[in-house]
């Protein structure tokens, strides 16, 4: 058992796709190094400033944001934000004295990892996607180790630094065995009715929400139940539309994702890397609606890899309003197809990912 105190600094965020892997890594580090001290660095005003404390870890915020791709007045403040963030990240590192600094992508990880490499502190980044984010691409040549979830990332990172680990998922989210009854009770569901879970990413998805909203009457007529994670911006509208409909359960954000997965017969989801990792681990049939604006259209590529192996269905974002209803009705009562998708998606799970990442962390701090 590890006796020595280890100090681990983890930086990044912006979306659940960065935050939840970071929390999964932190939880696994805690298991391996019992006395580890873990601190997070995030971007002020972003969702990590709430989600990380909710998971039981302390976090400090940097005044940082991304560069807008179009010409905008917001870009004028970027150099000042960058200087401020580099200064504060350096201060945090000096005070906390980490044994290692880990970046998971997102605005805050750039300044934090940059200052760590300057101070010759061991560094590791975890890249969730098949097309790396700009922060990780910039850091790749400077850090010690790069943990990736997809093959073929040598075109973005130095080959000798890459370790194929898969994506880390939170254990408490994917442990759903024997929880269906509890889940049905938690969401106030009818045990015998089919249940669809709708998750448009941690912040919701406008096109998915609108496609669901257009068909609420149909779902009611067919006796289909919905657990509908709308995100912050659509919650009020969804609640108005669902008023009086007992089969529709509206949530802005679902913390109890293990119960949501346990209750679901079918999932409708964006095709972010972490969503795919979780859905593969919990073996759920899924209809992916990839985010079309994702860099290099990587969500479509992510989803297509599963579709090619008969492990998921895909509806294009632009076709969701017309096609989603018919795809749902085609599959929801087709037990054979649901079982087939659930069985095949398990081939995409990486149950050892978090352990492999912590192995790499241990190598760097030993």
ABEGO torsion letter per residue (X at the ends): XBABBBBBBBBEEGBAAAAAAAAAAAAAAAAABAABBBBBBBBBGBAAAAAAAAAGBBBBBBBBBBBBABBBAAAAAAAAAAAAAAAAAAAAAAAAGBABBBBAEEAAAAAAAAAAAAAGBBBBBBBABABBBAAAAAAAAABABBBBABBGAAAABBAAABBBAEBBBBAAAABABGAAAAAAAAAGBBAABBBBBBBAEAAEBAAAAAAAAAAAAAAAAAGBBBBBBAEAAAAAAAAAAABGBAABBBBABBABAAAAAAABABBBBBABAAAAAAAAAAGBBBBBBBBAABBGGAAAAAAAAAAAAGABBBBBAAAAAAAAAAAAAAAAABAAAAAAAAAAAAAABBAAAAAAAAAAAAAAAX
